Amino acid sequence: MFDRIDRFVRDLRLVESEEQLSSLLESISLELGFAFFALTHHVDIRQAPQPAIRLATYPAEWVDYFDGQRLGPSDPVHRASHLTSVGFAWSEVPAMIPLTRRDRDILDRARLAGIGDGFTIPAHVPGESHGSCSFATRRGEPIEPDALPRAQLVGAFAFEAARRLWKIRAVDKPVPGLTDRQRDCLLWAARGKSDWEISRILGISHETVIQHLKQARERYGVGKRTLLAVHALFDGTISFLDIVKP
């Protein structure tokens, strides 16, 4: 699994156009068992005042309705994604937010357009519009549970690649350099270890680990260790093989 995701991330680093990114996403979506994907900011795409990400393979009928009704900011799946930082199945949405009659109508219309079950990965970057990467099956086709961890990773990296293409972050910004200790702490954090466990593994104090990870986050300009890992994986500071082969 991780070898395939690692290859996908390496391919993303070489992407130079929306078409290339769309092709990569479409290919891996099919491998994961999904018929559709949507990589988007949660804005009215037709009137967005700033560069807004939108790549989608949903049926044209649904895209026309979605844009015509200006659902980017109000779509129930989008609203639910604002409440979490991890991926979720669309079947969980009614438990995440109260659904109005209009919300239920929107979900019904998506099904009538041929869209089935879905899985959405939120993309929250401070100072930017909320966004997400969603994958969906055709109506009547189930989601393979084993595909969800991979979809979580694919969605996070695909959105970061889109930010680079849309020039939402500077493409010529140098890779933040981490010290050896900062990278060591980051690697063990990416492997799921707590700050205390990392201190025991590396033979340093708990407070020192906290400071190393704090400084690493500051260098990348992110507030969470999950985003720190995403950025470090994306720019090659660490790799998936580093994570799975301690």
C-alpha positions, 0 to 999 in steps of 0.5 A: 500500500505505502509503495503505491502511495509513495509513488503517487506522491513522487509523481505529484512532485513532477506535475506541471498542469491541471490536466496532469494532476487530473489524470493522476487522480483519476487513475488512482481513484479507479485503483481505489474503487472510486468512479469520481473525484472532486478536489475543490475549495468550498466557494462559489467557484464562478465568483471566487475573488481569489484563485480557487481550486476545482478539479472534478469528474462528477457527471456534468448534470450534477456539476451544472446544478451544483454551480447553478445553485452556488452550493460550494459554501453550503453543500452539506458534505462541505459543511460537515468537513469543516468540523473535522480534520480527518476523512469521513464517509458521507453516510456519517454526515447526518450524525455530524451536522443537522440536515435541513430539508434542502440538504436532503434534497441536495443529497437526493439529487446527487444520487439521481445524477448517478453518484453513490457513496463517498469519502471526503478528506478535509483540507484546512489551511489557515488564511485560506478558504476551506477545501476538500478532496472527495471520492465517490462510487457510482450509485449502487456500488459500495465503498471498499473499506480497505481503500479509505486509509489510502484515500485519506493520504491521496486526498491530502497530497493531491490538495497540496499539489493543487495549491502549488499548481494554482499558485496558492503557495509560492512554488519557488519557496525553499524547502524548510531545512530541519535539523537532524533531531527535528527530523528524527522527532518528526519521523517518530511522530509520523509513526504514531508515537507520542511526545513522551514515547519519542523522548524515551526512544531518542534518549532526550527529555520530553520538553526537548521533543516538544520544542523540536516538533514546535520548531519544525511546525514553525519552519513549515508554517503549520499548526498541527503535526499531521500537516507537518507530516504531509508537507515533509512527505510532499517535499521529500524531507521524509518518505513513506518508506521511512515511516513504515521501516523504522 
